[in-house]
Amino acid sequence: MDVKTGFFYVFSLVLLFAAFRVVTARNPVHAVLYLMLAFSQASAVWLLLQAEFLAIVLVLVYLGAVMVLFLFVVMMLDLNADSLRQGFWKHFPLAALVGVVIALEMAYVLMGGFRGVPVTPMAGDIAQLSNTKALGILLYTEYLYPVQIAAVILVVAMIAAIALTLRQRKDTKFVDVSTQIHVKAHDRLSVVKVDATRPAPPAAPAAPVEAPAEKKP
């Protein structure tokens, strides 16, 4: 076994352990941290397979943006782990059955895809290119329309998410941009005439206070 194979087994074992701890961790924050560890190990496996572009995208997009956002959201929500685990064993048999079915389907598809697939050598010009450049040429030539369709779908999903979460509350103050732009100078300042300062009127005389009557012996 060479060094590359040894690193592959090390990264794979750490990846499987981190994925298992994502499911079994009691603290949601710990689960997110284990998921970040799993993504980092998957990126290392991609590097061993000479897929540099996928490895860098996995680190920059998921570890650098998505997972950090998940971690901040989980920390701000302060989730109660006990309430989340209610009914776990009740739904565990169905979840285990679905997981086994998905695993068998993935194994069937992968094993069937690896069999009988002819390995065609790349052309001389493409073989000299890097992995990232070859992937970019393939995406923006043969798969240009699927890439554009996926981009449009993501933009529509982003706009829909913003529209669904945008709510106008009564206690929220906001400024209308169009009204702010079309305001004029004379609308910003208004001069009000105020009467000159006058002395206060004299106070009314106080009522005399009667002395208490003396008591006779």
Summary of the structure (lengths in Angstrom):
residues: 217
radius of gyration: 35.9
end to end distance: 126.7
largest distance: 135.6
contacts: 387
relative contact order: 0.04
helix: 66%
strand: 0%
